[in-house]
Amino acid sequence: MINRRRLAAAFAFGVGAFALAAPASAQTKWNLPAAYPTDNPHTENLVAFAKDVEAATGGKLQITVHGGASLFKAPEIKRAVQSGQAQMGEVLLSIHENEDALFGIDVVPFLATSFADSMKLYKASKPAIEKKLDAQGLKLLFMVPWAPQGVYAKKELNTIDDMKGLKWRSYNVGTARLGEMLGMQSVTIQAAELPQALATGVVNSFMSSGGTGYDSKAWESLTHFYDVQAWIPKDATFVNKAAFVALDKPTQDAILKASAAAEERGWKAWEAKTGWYLDQLKSKGMKVQAPSTELAAGFKKAGETLTSDWLKKAGADGQAVIDAYKKM
């Protein structure tokens, strides 16, 4: 039986090779794989971005957004863009923290928990992140946040000890380490796979935003959401540098202008929808609440350990970014 994902990837690679080889004056078609459902604000923003680029270039550059991890799974997207199998991509940057600690700076616990502070951290870290991606053949276009992260569970959590033994979904270094520290059974599950993992009981707890809980219909399997506001992760949209350089200057400018608009639009969308998502969880029967004093203290203590771990890995580069952030 033909593997549809491999067939789609092979097709994308063929289109990518053609696009890289095509003269700048010809009509160019690009693929932009993304990990989240079509009605998620991140994917909706990418579709609007693609339309802006097509309009600005008079249809010379057409970008097809492939949501829901339909073209590549989330961990595969970055490598696909680096290798030219796709020309653009969007990923939760922190899932690549194992490559470089700076990719996980926005999931350092309790460092930046408001949208205003998250923007400051983004501005402080952007030059370093751009440099890291550039060395990998990628050009950063824009970054958009999620909502503050809370904890979903199938039972009441009064203290950190109540989390022992839970089947915990992890999606990056920080969540995996947290699961390990708190005595949970950590299972790596990406967003597109989460609904099935919840429905089949593979996991019964996880940390994420109200948006992910809504996308995965968490209320069908879990009962509680604790708004601990641990961090605000961000998705990065980038382009294969060689593909970008091959474009003429007006088309490059159109992409950069559309990127700036997408970044501004994306931040506003998530600020506006954060409360809406929590209201949706409540309306579906989930108990949405702030953590108890004891639970919050337990997370804070765990966060201090995670922060120390991150600083050791990030070294001078990471410390320089945090110092710059604290001066803003």
Disulfide bonds with the S-S distance in Angstrom:
none
